[in-house]
Amino acid sequence: MPRCVLKRFEDDTNRFFYYDVKNRFIGSNGHAKSLNTESFYYSLETEEFLNKYVETPFSELLQIIDKIDFNSESFNGPIEIEKLVKRFIYSLIARSPQMISETSNHSLFFLLMNPRDQHDYAAQAGIRLAENNNILQDYFVTFAVNKSQTPFILSMYGLYSFSYNRIPTVILPVSPKIAIMLVHSEGRAFFIKDNVVSMLLITESEKTKF
């Protein structure tokens, strides 16, 4: 999970709570610049690729999202919002430990690489392969606005999926109160009217509202 997202969950003292899944405890001293990091995990070339191609564009998109009026019922986003959001999700998938594991199970060539080369290959090739195949082409972007007293929780993978009215949905929290949502095209009738995209409102008294 890039630092540009993690730091948005820090409190006024630049810390956040986190759950250590290995040792099974809740920590209260998490920092975006140090939590879940590993030195030299990627080569410099891949670090530069991820920064230029994924993280910087997504960070700039987050700055635009911060200017959206989430008290309104719909939104006007930048033209490239879907491309940037989907690319970021592709990067999360490509950089996950499961990607390394699954690729190792199906490629002898991959097994012959050293660990850092495996990380590099999975990250760069995974993102490009996902984009070339447009694997999220059936999803459109909207937002979930959390006005309850329970904040969004950022998962280890950065996103999670669920079924909303039996519609496949992916949610990507970008702050304790705002999450990007990718909704399957089956949900267009629920979310899009007269080419205006509605946002999902989560309140204390009722789970969801349009």
Secondary structure per residue as TSV (DSSP state, phi and psi in degrees):
chain	resnum	aa	ss	phi	psi
A	1	M	-	360.0	118.5
A	2	P	-	-61.3	150.3
A	3	R	H	-60.7	-31.0
A	4	C	H	-62.7	-24.5
A	5	V	H	-91.7	-45.9
A	6	L	H	-55.0	-42.1
A	7	K	G	-67.4	-17.9
A	8	R	G	-75.0	-9.0
A	9	F	G	-104.2	2.2
A	10	E	-	-74.8	151.6
A	11	D	-	-89.9	-166.0
A	12	D	T	-66.1	-15.9
A	13	T	T	-102.6	15.5
A	14	N	S	61.3	37.8
A	15	R	-	-132.6	161.6
A	16	F	E	-146.7	160.4
A	17	F	E	-80.0	150.3
A	18	Y	E	-149.4	156.4
A	19	Y	E	-109.6	122.2
A	20	D	E	-84.6	106.0
A	21	V	T	-72.0	-22.9
A	22	K	T	-79.8	-48.4
A	23	N	T	-96.1	-3.5
A	24	R	T	57.8	60.7
A	25	F	E	-148.0	158.1
A	26	I	E	-98.7	119.3
A	27	G	E	-97.1	152.4
A	28	S	E	-117.9	6.8
A	29	N	E	-122.6	42.2
A	30	G	E	-78.3	142.6
A	31	H	-	-131.3	139.3
A	32	A	T	-61.2	-33.8
A	33	K	T	-83.4	-6.7
A	34	S	T	-130.4	-22.6
A	35	L	T	-70.5	133.6
A	36	N	T	56.9	41.9
A	37	T	-	-112.2	155.0
A	38	E	-	-143.3	120.5
A	39	S	T	-64.9	140.0
A	40	F	T	60.7	26.5
A	41	Y	S	-64.5	-38.6
A	42	Y	S	-115.1	159.0
A	43	S	-	-73.4	164.6
A	44	L	H	-60.3	-37.9
A	45	E	H	-61.1	-44.5
A	46	T	H	-71.1	-36.9
A	47	E	H	-58.1	-43.7
A	48	E	H	-67.5	-39.1
A	49	F	H	-60.8	-48.7
A	50	L	H	-64.9	-39.0
A	51	N	I	-66.5	-46.2
A	52	K	I	-76.8	-40.4
A	53	Y	I	-90.3	-27.1
A	54	V	I	-120.4	-59.8
A	55	E	I	-72.4	-44.3
A	56	T	H	-64.6	-47.7
A	57	P	H	-59.6	-38.0
A	58	F	H	-71.8	-36.9
A	59	S	H	-61.7	-40.9
A	60	E	H	-66.2	-35.7
A	61	L	H	-65.2	-38.8
A	62	L	H	-61.7	-35.3
A	63	Q	H	-64.9	-35.9
A	64	I	H	-70.3	-41.5
A	65	I	H	-60.1	-36.2
A	66	D	T	-62.9	-18.0
A	67	K	T	-95.7	-4.0
A	68	I	S	-72.9	139.9
A	69	D	-	-82.6	99.6
A	70	F	T	-84.2	6.6
A	71	N	T	-87.4	-9.7
A	72	S	S	-85.6	170.1
A	73	E	S	-91.0	-13.4
A	74	S	B	-142.5	178.1
A	75	F	-	-145.6	157.1
A	76	N	-	-116.6	110.8
A	77	G	-	-104.8	169.0
A	78	P	-	-62.9	153.3
A	79	I	T	-56.8	-37.2
A	80	E	T	-92.6	15.2
A	81	I	H	-59.4	-42.9
A	82	E	H	-64.5	-43.2
A	83	K	H	-62.7	-43.2
A	84	L	H	-70.5	-40.2
A	85	V	H	-65.4	-46.5
A	86	K	H	-65.7	-38.1
A	87	R	H	-63.4	-39.8
A	88	F	H	-63.7	-41.9
A	89	I	H	-65.1	-40.7
A	90	Y	H	-58.7	-39.0
A	91	S	H	-67.3	-37.5
A	92	L	H	-63.3	-41.3
A	93	I	H	-66.5	-46.4
A	94	A	H	-65.7	-28.0
A	95	R	T	-94.2	0.1
A	96	S	S	-75.1	152.0
A	97	P	H	-58.8	-30.7
A	98	Q	H	-63.8	-34.1
A	99	M	H	-62.5	-43.1
A	100	I	H	-62.1	-46.0
A	101	S	H	-64.0	-47.1
A	102	E	H	-66.3	-39.7
A	103	T	H	-66.1	-37.7
A	104	S	H	-62.9	-34.6
A	105	N	H	-72.8	-16.2
A	106	H	H	-122.2	4.5
A	107	S	-	-141.9	114.0
A	108	L	H	-66.7	-38.8
A	109	F	H	-57.2	-41.9
A	110	F	H	-64.4	-38.2
A	111	L	H	-64.8	-25.5
A	112	L	T	-79.8	-11.2
A	113	M	S	-77.9	154.7
A	114	N	-	-76.7	160.9
A	115	P	H	-53.3	-42.8
A	116	R	H	-67.4	-38.8
A	117	D	H	-64.2	-34.5
A	118	Q	H	-63.1	-45.2
A	119	H	H	-61.0	-44.4
A	120	D	H	-61.1	-48.6
A	121	Y	H	-63.6	-45.6
A	122	A	H	-61.9	-41.7
A	123	A	H	-67.3	-53.8
A	124	Q	H	-72.8	-49.4
A	125	A	H	-67.7	-35.6
A	126	G	H	-62.9	-44.6
A	127	I	H	-64.5	-46.7
A	128	R	H	-65.2	-39.8
A	129	L	H	-64.5	-42.7
A	130	A	H	-64.1	-41.0
A	131	E	H	-68.4	-42.7
A	132	N	H	-62.6	-34.3
A	133	N	H	-92.4	-5.2
A	134	N	T	47.7	54.6
A	135	I	T	-68.2	-14.2
A	136	L	T	-109.3	25.0
A	137	Q	T	-63.4	-22.6
A	138	D	T	-89.5	10.3
A	139	Y	E	-117.2	144.1
A	140	F	E	-118.3	162.0
A	141	V	E	-101.5	136.4
A	142	T	E	-147.1	-164.3
A	143	F	E	-131.3	153.3
A	144	A	E	-110.2	127.0
A	145	V	E	-109.3	117.9
A	146	N	E	-98.2	106.0
A	147	K	-	-108.2	15.1
A	148	S	S	-84.7	177.1
A	149	Q	S	-87.7	-2.2
A	150	T	S	-103.0	113.8
A	151	P	-	-72.4	160.0
A	152	F	-	-64.1	145.0
A	153	I	-	-106.4	130.7
A	154	L	-	-87.1	116.6
A	155	S	-	-75.5	165.2
A	156	M	T	-58.2	-34.5
A	157	Y	T	-86.9	-7.0
A	158	G	S	88.9	-14.3
A	159	L	-	-151.9	164.6
A	160	Y	E	-151.9	162.1
A	161	S	E	-120.1	155.0
A	162	F	E	-157.3	174.8
A	163	S	E	-109.6	120.4
A	164	Y	E	-109.0	114.8
A	165	N	T	52.2	38.0
A	166	R	T	68.0	17.0
A	167	I	E	-103.4	123.4
A	168	P	E	-58.3	128.6
A	169	T	E	-138.4	138.8
A	170	V	E	-116.2	133.4
A	171	I	E	-121.8	135.4
A	172	L	E	-127.3	94.1
A	173	P	E	-63.3	133.8
A	174	V	S	-119.4	-1.1
A	175	S	S	-167.0	170.0
A	176	P	S	-62.4	-17.6
A	177	K	S	-116.7	-14.8
A	178	I	E	-126.6	137.0
A	179	A	E	-136.8	141.4
A	180	I	E	-80.7	137.2
A	181	M	E	-121.1	137.0
A	182	L	E	-109.7	119.8
A	183	V	E	-112.4	135.4
A	184	H	E	-62.7	149.4
A	185	S	G	-56.8	-19.5
A	186	E	G	-60.0	-22.2
A	187	G	G	-94.2	9.4
A	188	R	H	-58.2	-38.8
A	189	A	H	-64.5	-27.9
A	190	F	H	-81.2	-34.8
A	191	F	H	-107.0	-23.4
A	192	I	E	-119.8	122.4
A	193	K	E	-136.8	128.2
A	194	D	T	54.5	40.0
A	195	N	T	64.8	17.3
A	196	V	E	-107.9	127.3
A	197	V	E	-92.6	122.7
A	198	S	B	-83.1	156.4
A	199	M	-	-106.4	156.2
A	200	L	E	-92.3	124.5
A	201	L	E	-104.5	126.3
A	202	I	E	-110.4	119.9
A	203	T	-	-118.7	175.9
A	204	E	S	-73.2	-40.5
A	205	S	S	-83.2	-25.1
A	206	E	S	-141.3	145.7
A	207	K	S	-67.1	-45.3
A	208	T	-	-141.2	153.7
A	209	K	B	-155.4	141.7
A	210	F	-	-98.4	360.0
